[in-house]
Amino acid sequence: MHKKKRREKSIALTKLGDDVFKEDKFDTMKTRVGIVATRWVIERPMIFKSSVEQAHGRMGTFSPGFGVRVSDAVQASCSAFPFFERKTVTTDKGDLVELIDGGYCANNPTLYAIADASRALGLAPEHIRVLSVGVGVYPAPRQSWFSSIRWAQKLMSVQLLQKTLEINTQSMEQLRQVLFGHVSTVRISDTFEQPEMATDLFEYNMTKLNILRQRGSESFARQEPALRQLLL
């Protein structure tokens, strides 16, 4: 995230994805997985899935992850345009698909997961358990931290992107409560209001990130009794 240009950010993301996932594809997955990205041209979600059981139709032509590498799917899902470049993947059908961050269509993809469980897999609501893990809500960095108009404008753009993704998260969560409030769910995503917790999604200070990790661990610990009850 400390890279200044979006091409540099995307190159760093590619390296990280390849380091973690190597050449693995979705047919190596040992469980059902869905990774959400957003199609740039036709403005619709593209969800990379590992099992034909998750397909909503088109089962005869289903292929795990559209034949795309896991690394490429993860990169696409993380490509927060315009701060990252759009990610182009090639499917096993030879289609070139231009993708951006999945957060633009489902920053909280819980509804998609419930749809897979209830419709594709045919599970009854009482047999579904949802663990929804967010990243938390933090105060925005103050603009006075930046000494130039250019940096102030960049901060405002980052805040706009973050606000867009957070609105998406909250709207999806509200819909989940209205439509699937009867499905057992634990949501882990606390709000932190202390000024020293101010950050944004482009944070790269390792000390601050370590503090965020510690607070995340505390969030989990507070929900541990509810999680135990959820998984009974």
Solvent accessible surface area in square Angstrom, and as a share of the most:
residue,aa,sasa,rsa
1,M,93,0.42
2,H,110,0.49
3,K,76,0.32
4,K,154,0.65
5,K,139,0.59
6,R,112,0.41
7,R,146,0.53
8,E,71,0.32
9,K,12,0.05
10,S,19,0.12
11,I,95,0.48
12,A,39,0.31
13,L,30,0.15
14,T,49,0.29
15,K,132,0.56
16,L,108,0.54
17,G,4,0.04
18,D,45,0.23
19,D,72,0.37
20,V,91,0.52
21,F,64,0.27
22,K,124,0.53
23,E,124,0.56
24,D,69,0.36
25,K,88,0.37
26,F,1,0.00
27,D,105,0.55
28,T,75,0.43
29,M,60,0.27
30,K,206,0.87
31,T,95,0.55
32,R,119,0.43
33,V,36,0.21
34,G,44,0.42
35,I,28,0.14
36,V,16,0.09
37,A,0,0.00
38,T,11,0.07
39,R,62,0.23
40,W,96,0.34
41,V,111,0.64
42,I,96,0.49
43,E,143,0.64
44,R,155,0.56
45,P,54,0.34
46,M,4,0.02
47,I,38,0.19
48,F,0,0.00
49,K,24,0.10
50,S,15,0.10
51,S,25,0.16
52,V,69,0.40
53,E,84,0.38
54,Q,9,0.04
55,A,9,0.07
56,H,105,0.47
57,G,43,0.41
58,R,213,0.78
59,M,107,0.48
60,G,82,0.79
61,T,91,0.53
62,F,56,0.23
63,S,24,0.16
64,P,43,0.27
65,G,0,0.00
66,F,70,0.29
67,G,19,0.18
68,V,5,0.03
69,R,43,0.16
70,V,3,0.02
71,S,0,0.00
72,D,25,0.13
73,A,0,0.00
74,V,35,0.20
75,Q,3,0.01
76,A,0,0.00
77,S,27,0.17
78,C,58,0.35
79,S,4,0.03
80,A,4,0.03
81,F,36,0.15
82,P,68,0.43
83,F,27,0.11
84,F,11,0.05
85,E,60,0.27
86,R,83,0.30
87,K,41,0.17
88,T,74,0.43
89,V,5,0.03
90,T,78,0.45
91,T,13,0.08
92,D,80,0.42
93,K,125,0.53
94,G,53,0.51
95,D,80,0.41
96,L,134,0.67
97,V,14,0.08
98,E,51,0.23
99,L,0,0.00
100,I,12,0.06
101,D,18,0.09
102,G,3,0.03
103,G,3,0.03
104,Y,71,0.27
105,C,28,0.17
106,A,4,0.03
107,N,59,0.30
108,N,5,0.02
109,P,61,0.38
110,T,11,0.06
111,L,25,0.12
112,Y,61,0.23
113,A,60,0.46
114,I,2,0.01
115,A,35,0.27
116,D,17,0.09
117,A,14,0.11
118,S,29,0.19
119,R,189,0.69
120,A,28,0.21
121,L,51,0.26
122,G,57,0.55
123,L,74,0.37
124,A,34,0.26
125,P,54,0.34
126,E,111,0.50
127,H,125,0.56
128,I,9,0.05
129,R,111,0.40
130,V,16,0.09
131,L,89,0.44
132,S,7,0.04
133,V,104,0.60
134,G,21,0.21
135,V,131,0.76
136,G,10,0.09
137,V,51,0.29
138,Y,42,0.16
139,P,36,0.23
140,A,51,0.40
141,P,12,0.07
142,R,164,0.60
143,Q,80,0.36
144,S,85,0.55
145,W,147,0.52
146,F,65,0.27
147,S,122,0.78
148,S,45,0.29
149,I,135,0.69
150,R,179,0.65
151,W,90,0.32
152,A,22,0.17
153,Q,111,0.50
154,K,65,0.28
155,L,6,0.03
156,M,108,0.48
157,S,51,0.33
158,V,7,0.04
159,Q,48,0.22
160,L,126,0.62
161,L,11,0.05
162,Q,50,0.22
163,K,121,0.51
164,T,57,0.33
165,L,16,0.08
166,E,48,0.22
167,I,105,0.53
168,N,28,0.14
169,T,9,0.05
170,Q,93,0.41
171,S,51,0.33
172,M,23,0.10
173,E,19,0.08
174,Q,121,0.54
175,L,85,0.42
176,R,21,0.08
177,Q,99,0.44
178,V,112,0.64
179,L,99,0.49
180,F,50,0.21
181,G,51,0.49
182,H,119,0.53
183,V,5,0.03
184,S,49,0.31
185,T,34,0.20
186,V,14,0.08
187,R,59,0.21
188,I,14,0.07
189,S,35,0.22
190,D,39,0.20
191,T,86,0.50
192,F,12,0.05
193,E,143,0.64
194,Q,69,0.31
195,P,112,0.70
196,E,120,0.54
197,M,4,0.02
198,A,7,0.05
199,T,5,0.03
200,D,27,0.14
201,L,58,0.29
202,F,22,0.09
203,E,39,0.17
204,Y,132,0.50
205,N,77,0.39
206,M,146,0.65
207,T,97,0.57
208,K,35,0.15
209,L,61,0.31
210,N,70,0.36
211,I,65,0.33
212,L,29,0.14
213,R,151,0.55
214,Q,81,0.36
215,R,56,0.20
216,G,38,0.36
217,S,60,0.39
218,E,79,0.36
219,S,6,0.04
220,F,98,0.41
221,A,58,0.45
222,R,141,0.51
223,Q,51,0.23
224,E,59,0.27
225,P,94,0.59
226,A,41,0.32
227,L,12,0.06
228,R,160,0.58
229,Q,126,0.56
230,L,13,0.06
231,L,132,0.66
232,L,156,0.78
